[in-house]
Amino acid sequence: MKNKRFMGALGLMMVALALLACEASNVVALVVKPTATPTRTLRPTFTPRPSATSTPEDTPTPEPTDTPAASPTPTRRAVVATPRPAATKPPTAPPAPQFAWRVLANDSTHGKCSTGAPVFEVKGRINKSGVGYIAGVHVVLLDKSGHIVAQRDSWGPDQMNPEWGVSCFESKNLFNYQLDATAGWYNGPLVLHLTKSATDLTPISPDAILTFDSSGGRYYIDFIQ
């Protein structure tokens, strides 16, 4: 029984060895007879000849220009706006008063005549155009302090008498008011104007300004309407 088993195993071993031998021969054949690999014929490599390249002509370098030195920038101070006060309009001047009478003075027949001291006098005519000499118009003479030096009402034509040789302007002179300035001639200049009445001294004519000195004199001032 044992011999049979041994013989069977031996047979199997022999078969295995045979198979191994076949495989080994195949492997050797593969090694001994390799498959020929086609090879490429190397072609000579073309190396281009170096060609002479044209060198660009040297361009002239521009000469350096004088660069102005940078001037220092002035530093500006910050200006702080100061608010201005609101402008106030100047007060409007009141309109010039409209007078009922106007003054004729310092022309060829009006002004001051020399008399010699102690005469300090003002006289003249109050005449309305188309009517004639007007009575009852109040005349006031003031010094520079505003004090009344003299005042009176004018008189009418029936009381007017011509005077001769006392005026340096006319040989014969008529007048319907006359004031003596002796009390205040030195506190001048004096102001002469017409007023509404003896109790209402509101002016109804512009001022005539009179100046006396110690040599005296007589003014001829006319008012017309």
VMD Tcl script that draws the C-alpha trace (Angstrom):
set ca {
  {0.00 0.00 0.00}
  {2.76 2.36 0.83}
  {4.58 1.55 -2.38}
  {1.57 2.55 -4.45}
  {1.29 5.91 -2.77}
  {4.98 6.51 -3.26}
  {4.84 5.64 -6.85}
  {1.86 7.91 -7.42}
  {3.59 10.84 -5.83}
  {6.71 10.20 -7.81}
  {4.74 10.20 -10.97}
  {3.20 13.54 -10.15}
  {6.63 14.94 -9.42}
  {7.91 13.77 -12.74}
  {5.04 15.42 -14.55}
  {5.65 18.65 -12.69}
  {9.30 18.60 -13.54}
  {8.47 18.01 -17.18}
  {6.19 21.00 -17.23}
  {8.82 23.10 -15.55}
  {11.35 22.06 -18.14}
  {9.04 23.09 -20.96}
  {8.46 26.49 -19.40}
  {12.19 26.97 -18.89}
  {12.92 26.16 -22.52}
  {10.36 28.69 -23.65}
  {11.96 31.29 -21.42}
  {15.44 30.52 -22.80}
  {14.11 30.73 -26.32}
  {12.70 34.13 -25.66}
  {16.03 35.25 -24.28}
  {18.18 33.72 -27.01}
  {16.02 34.87 -29.96}
  {14.97 38.42 -29.25}
  {12.70 40.20 -31.68}
  {14.67 42.48 -33.99}
  {13.83 46.18 -33.28}
  {13.94 48.44 -36.35}
  {16.49 51.22 -35.90}
  {16.42 54.73 -37.55}
  {19.35 56.00 -39.56}
  {20.57 59.18 -37.97}
  {20.66 62.10 -40.40}
  {23.32 64.71 -40.05}
  {22.01 67.72 -38.14}
  {22.03 70.98 -40.18}
  {23.70 73.75 -38.28}
  {22.99 77.18 -39.88}
  {25.99 79.36 -40.39}
  {26.02 82.49 -38.33}
  {25.19 85.48 -40.52}
  {26.64 88.88 -39.86}
  {23.95 91.08 -38.37}
  {24.06 94.76 -39.11}
  {24.91 96.78 -36.04}
  {22.74 99.92 -35.87}
  {24.71 103.12 -35.93}
  {25.16 104.74 -32.62}
  {22.60 107.51 -32.29}
  {24.01 110.67 -30.76}
  {23.09 111.04 -27.15}
  {21.22 114.35 -26.67}
  {23.13 116.84 -24.64}
  {21.65 117.39 -21.20}
  {19.53 120.51 -21.02}
  {19.70 122.83 -18.08}
  {16.83 121.92 -15.89}
  {15.72 124.94 -13.86}
  {16.04 124.36 -10.20}
  {12.71 123.92 -8.60}
  {11.77 127.08 -6.79}
  {10.40 126.62 -3.33}
  {6.66 126.74 -3.32}
  {5.51 129.56 -1.05}
  {3.51 128.33 1.82}
  {0.14 130.00 1.95}
  {-1.30 130.81 5.26}
  {-4.78 129.69 5.82}
  {-7.03 132.71 5.65}
  {-9.79 132.58 8.16}
  {-12.77 134.55 6.95}
  {-13.83 136.99 9.60}
  {-17.57 137.52 9.46}
  {-18.32 141.10 8.63}
  {-21.05 142.88 10.46}
  {-24.13 143.44 8.40}
  {-23.82 146.67 6.50}
  {-26.22 149.24 7.75}
  {-27.64 151.69 5.29}
  {-26.90 155.31 6.12}
  {-29.96 157.18 7.22}
  {-31.75 158.81 4.34}
  {-31.48 162.55 4.45}
  {-34.85 164.20 4.84}
  {-36.04 166.06 1.75}
  {-35.17 169.71 1.57}
  {-37.98 171.85 2.95}
  {-40.18 173.58 0.42}
  {-40.26 177.27 1.30}
  {-42.93 179.74 0.31}
  {-40.35 182.51 -0.20}
  {-36.88 182.67 -1.70}
  {-33.97 185.04 -1.12}
  {-32.45 187.56 -3.54}
  {-29.06 188.39 -2.09}
  {-25.52 189.35 -3.12}
  {-26.33 190.24 -6.72}
  {-25.94 193.59 -8.45}
  {-28.59 195.29 -6.29}
  {-28.42 193.24 -3.08}
  {-25.80 192.74 -0.40}
  {-23.84 194.95 1.96}
  {-23.14 198.66 1.67}
  {-20.56 200.47 3.76}
  {-21.98 203.02 6.20}
  {-19.39 203.49 8.94}
  {-19.93 202.79 12.60}
  {-22.22 202.78 14.51}
  {-24.72 201.67 11.80}
  {-25.48 197.88 11.79}
  {-28.68 197.51 9.81}
  {-30.67 195.14 7.58}
  {-33.47 196.32 5.29}
  {-35.18 195.23 2.09}
  {-38.38 194.32 0.29}
  {-40.83 191.44 0.58}
  {-42.48 191.27 -2.80}
  {-44.97 188.80 -4.28}
  {-44.91 188.43 -8.05}
  {-48.03 189.96 -9.64}
  {-49.15 191.43 -6.31}
  {-46.42 193.75 -5.09}
  {-45.11 194.46 -1.61}
  {-46.68 192.32 1.12}
  {-47.48 193.57 4.62}
  {-47.65 191.43 7.74}
  {-44.78 188.98 6.94}
  {-42.65 188.30 10.04}
  {-38.88 188.82 9.66}
  {-36.38 187.47 12.25}
  {-32.64 188.11 12.71}
  {-30.71 185.54 14.85}
  {-27.11 185.40 16.10}
  {-24.97 182.26 15.82}
  {-26.29 180.99 19.17}
  {-29.87 181.10 17.90}
  {-30.84 184.10 20.04}
  {-33.12 186.69 18.44}
  {-31.26 189.92 17.73}
  {-34.26 191.73 16.11}
  {-37.69 190.93 14.60}
  {-40.76 192.69 13.16}
  {-43.56 192.44 10.58}
  {-43.28 193.97 7.13}
  {-45.48 196.92 6.14}
  {-47.48 197.59 2.98}
  {-46.97 199.97 0.01}
  {-48.84 202.83 1.68}
  {-46.08 203.07 4.30}
  {-43.20 202.79 1.89}
  {-41.27 205.99 1.29}
  {-38.26 206.14 -1.03}
  {-34.89 206.85 0.51}
  {-32.27 208.72 -1.42}
  {-28.52 208.32 -1.48}
  {-28.21 205.72 1.29}
  {-27.78 202.61 -0.88}
  {-24.58 201.83 -2.74}
  {-26.70 199.94 -5.30}
  {-29.44 202.43 -6.16}
  {-29.79 206.22 -5.93}
  {-33.41 205.78 -4.80}
  {-34.37 202.78 -2.69}
  {-37.69 201.44 -1.39}
  {-38.01 198.97 1.49}
  {-40.85 197.49 3.59}
  {-38.90 195.97 6.47}
  {-35.96 197.26 8.54}
  {-34.01 195.64 11.44}
  {-31.31 197.06 13.72}
  {-28.48 194.52 14.31}
  {-26.58 196.63 16.84}
  {-27.53 194.33 19.75}
  {-25.77 191.25 18.30}
  {-23.69 192.05 15.21}
  {-20.49 190.85 17.03}
  {-21.94 187.36 17.67}
  {-22.14 186.43 14.03}
  {-22.51 185.27 11.49}
  {-26.15 186.32 11.73}
  {-29.09 184.49 10.15}
  {-32.01 186.29 8.52}
  {-35.23 184.53 7.43}
  {-39.00 184.85 7.30}
  {-41.24 182.91 9.73}
  {-44.91 182.02 9.90}
  {-45.62 184.60 12.62}
  {-44.24 186.24 15.74}
  {-45.51 183.30 17.81}
  {-44.64 180.53 15.31}
  {-41.00 180.91 14.27}
  {-41.07 178.08 11.73}
  {-39.00 179.34 8.75}
  {-40.87 179.95 5.48}
  {-37.75 181.02 3.55}
  {-34.13 179.92 3.24}
  {-31.52 181.57 5.46}
  {-29.59 184.65 4.39}
  {-26.20 184.70 6.17}
  {-24.92 188.16 7.22}
  {-21.50 189.09 8.61}
  {-20.67 192.41 10.23}
  {-17.40 193.81 11.51}
  {-16.63 196.82 13.69}
  {-16.70 199.14 10.69}
  {-20.49 198.71 10.49}
  {-22.64 198.38 7.38}
  {-26.12 198.06 5.92}
  {-27.47 194.94 4.20}
  {-30.15 195.06 1.51}
  {-31.89 191.67 1.29}
  {-35.08 191.06 -0.72}
  {-37.50 188.12 -0.41}
  {-39.77 187.24 -3.32}
  {-42.55 184.74 -3.98}
}
mol new
graphics top color blue
foreach p $ca { graphics top sphere $p radius 0.5 }
foreach p [lrange $ca 0 end-1] q [lrange $ca 1 end] { graphics top cylinder $p $q radius 0.2 }
display resetview
